[in-house]
Amino acid sequence: MVAASGGNVAKVAREFNIYDSTLGNWVRRAREEADGAPTVEERAEIRELKRELERVTRERDILGKAVAYFSASESRNG
């Protein structure tokens, strides 16, 4: 209906007696989904997964350095 009204969110919102910001959010989400863009929930999940990946990468790097350190000290003592 927003597209049919020439993109006038406020007009359509008044017709349905809802806030234009609410309708605007719905329209934006629908356009994002139609474009294949990630949804709000998917973007939040992507952010969380990126944070987790950074943490795991740091842990891996620290463990790799620890293994190298202890391997070197064993060969010197061995």
DAQUINOR-V213720 format. One record per residue. N is the residue number from 1. RES is the residue in one small letter. PSI is psi in radians with two decimals (999 if undefined). NEAR is the number of other ideal C-beta (glycine too) atoms within 12 Angstrom. D_LAST is the distance of its C-alpha to the last C-alpha in Angstrom with 1 decimal. Layout:
# DAQUINOR-V213720
n:N res:RES psi:PSI near:NEAR d_last:D_LAST
n:N res:RES psi:PSI near:NEAR d_last:D_LAST
This chain:
# DAQUINOR-V213720
n:1 res:m psi:-0.59 near:19 d_last:78.5
n:2 res:v psi:-0.76 near:23 d_last:76.9
n:3 res:a psi:-0.70 near:13 d_last:76.8
n:4 res:a psi:-0.47 near:10 d_last:80.4
n:5 res:s psi:0.24 near:17 d_last:81.4
n:6 res:g psi:0.42 near:11 d_last:80.0
n:7 res:g psi:0.27 near:16 d_last:76.8
n:8 res:n psi:1.57 near:18 d_last:78.7
n:9 res:v psi:-0.77 near:27 d_last:76.4
n:10 res:a psi:-0.73 near:20 d_last:78.6
n:11 res:k psi:-0.82 near:17 d_last:81.7
n:12 res:v psi:-0.69 near:24 d_last:80.0
n:13 res:a psi:-0.73 near:22 d_last:78.4
n:14 res:r psi:-0.70 near:15 d_last:81.9
n:15 res:e psi:-0.62 near:16 d_last:83.4
n:16 res:f psi:0.03 near:17 d_last:80.9
n:17 res:n psi:0.83 near:10 d_last:81.0
n:18 res:i psi:2.86 near:19 d_last:77.2
n:19 res:y psi:2.44 near:15 d_last:75.3
n:20 res:d psi:-0.49 near:20 d_last:74.8
n:21 res:s psi:-0.65 near:13 d_last:71.2
n:22 res:t psi:-0.85 near:17 d_last:70.6
n:23 res:l psi:-0.69 near:26 d_last:72.2
n:24 res:g psi:-0.71 near:20 d_last:70.5
n:25 res:n psi:-0.74 near:18 d_last:67.1
n:26 res:w psi:-0.75 near:22 d_last:68.1
n:27 res:v psi:-0.76 near:25 d_last:69.3
n:28 res:r psi:-0.79 near:20 d_last:66.1
n:29 res:r psi:-0.73 near:20 d_last:64.0
n:30 res:a psi:-0.71 near:18 d_last:66.3
n:31 res:r psi:-0.73 near:18 d_last:66.0
n:32 res:e psi:-0.76 near:18 d_last:62.2
n:33 res:e psi:-0.67 near:16 d_last:62.1
n:34 res:a psi:-0.58 near:12 d_last:64.6
n:35 res:d psi:-0.16 near:11 d_last:62.5
n:36 res:g psi:0.15 near:9 d_last:59.4
n:37 res:a psi:2.63 near:15 d_last:57.8
n:38 res:p psi:2.55 near:16 d_last:55.4
n:39 res:t psi:3.02 near:18 d_last:57.1
n:40 res:v psi:-0.76 near:16 d_last:56.5
n:41 res:e psi:-0.73 near:13 d_last:54.4
n:42 res:e psi:-0.69 near:16 d_last:52.4
n:43 res:r psi:-0.68 near:15 d_last:51.8
n:44 res:a psi:-0.73 near:13 d_last:50.5
n:45 res:e psi:-0.70 near:14 d_last:48.2
n:46 res:i psi:-0.78 near:16 d_last:46.9
n:47 res:r psi:-0.78 near:15 d_last:46.3
n:48 res:e psi:-0.75 near:14 d_last:44.4
n:49 res:l psi:-0.63 near:15 d_last:42.3
n:50 res:k psi:-0.73 near:14 d_last:41.4
n:51 res:r psi:-0.77 near:14 d_last:40.3
n:52 res:e psi:-0.71 near:14 d_last:38.1
n:53 res:l psi:-0.75 near:14 d_last:36.7
n:54 res:e psi:-0.76 near:14 d_last:35.8
n:55 res:r psi:-0.82 near:14 d_last:34.1
n:56 res:v psi:-0.65 near:14 d_last:32.1
n:57 res:t psi:-0.76 near:14 d_last:31.1
n:58 res:r psi:-0.77 near:14 d_last:29.9
n:59 res:e psi:-0.76 near:14 d_last:27.8
n:60 res:r psi:-0.76 near:14 d_last:26.3
n:61 res:d psi:-0.72 near:14 d_last:25.4
n:62 res:i psi:-0.78 near:14 d_last:23.9
n:63 res:l psi:-0.67 near:14 d_last:21.8
n:64 res:g psi:-0.71 near:14 d_last:20.7
n:65 res:k psi:-0.67 near:14 d_last:19.6
n:66 res:a psi:-0.76 near:14 d_last:17.7
n:67 res:v psi:-0.78 near:14 d_last:15.8
n:68 res:a psi:-0.71 near:14 d_last:15.1
n:69 res:y psi:-0.87 near:14 d_last:14.0
n:70 res:f psi:-0.55 near:15 d_last:11.6
n:71 res:s psi:-0.70 near:14 d_last:10.2
n:72 res:a psi:-0.70 near:13 d_last:9.9
n:73 res:s psi:-0.58 near:12 d_last:8.3
n:74 res:e psi:-0.66 near:11 d_last:5.5
n:75 res:s psi:-0.52 near:10 d_last:5.0
n:76 res:r psi:-0.58 near:9 d_last:5.7
n:77 res:n psi:-0.32 near:8 d_last:3.8
n:78 res:g psi:999 near:8 d_last:0.0
